[in-house]
Amino acid sequence: MKRLTQKEEEVMTILWDLETAFINDILEKMEAPRPPYNTVSSIVRKLEAEGLIDHESFGKTYRYYPVLKKEDYRANVFRNLMDNFFDNSPAALLSYFVKEENIAPEELNKLLEEIKKKPD
């Protein structure tokens, strides 16, 4: 799966949140300055052509919904991130967040507890 563009991710995020939406619904949720209707429509058609979303017909109007699950996309993005920037090392990724993003000790402890709970 290829990485989506910023605008494609924005449209997908809106669809994941709304579950179903018309183009105008998507436009309403986009941050200003909002792109033109035709631009959003083109992005939606491209995502549909790639099989990431689908639609229901209501006459000449379409209501779109995501086919790609948010969890699947997130997992793919993180796999690529780890492969390309952290030499496939979860420890290097976690170290980055601790050192560069100033993760709070309480958050780190929560993560460690989750790691301990994870079944083998």
Number of C-alpha atoms within 10 A of each C-alpha: 8 8 11 13 10 9 14 16 13 16 22 27 16 21 22 17 13 15 13 18 20 16 17 13 14 22 19 11 16 16 9 8 6 12 12 9 12 10 12 20 16 11 16 22 17 14 20 17 11 11 12 16 20 19 18 13 9 8 6 5 11 14 15 22 21 24 17 15 12 15 9 10 17 11 11 15 16 12 14 15 14 17 13 10 11 17 12 14 12 13 12 14 16 16 14 14 14 15 9 9 10 9 14 10 10 9 11 14 11 11 13 11 11 11 10 10 9 7 6 4
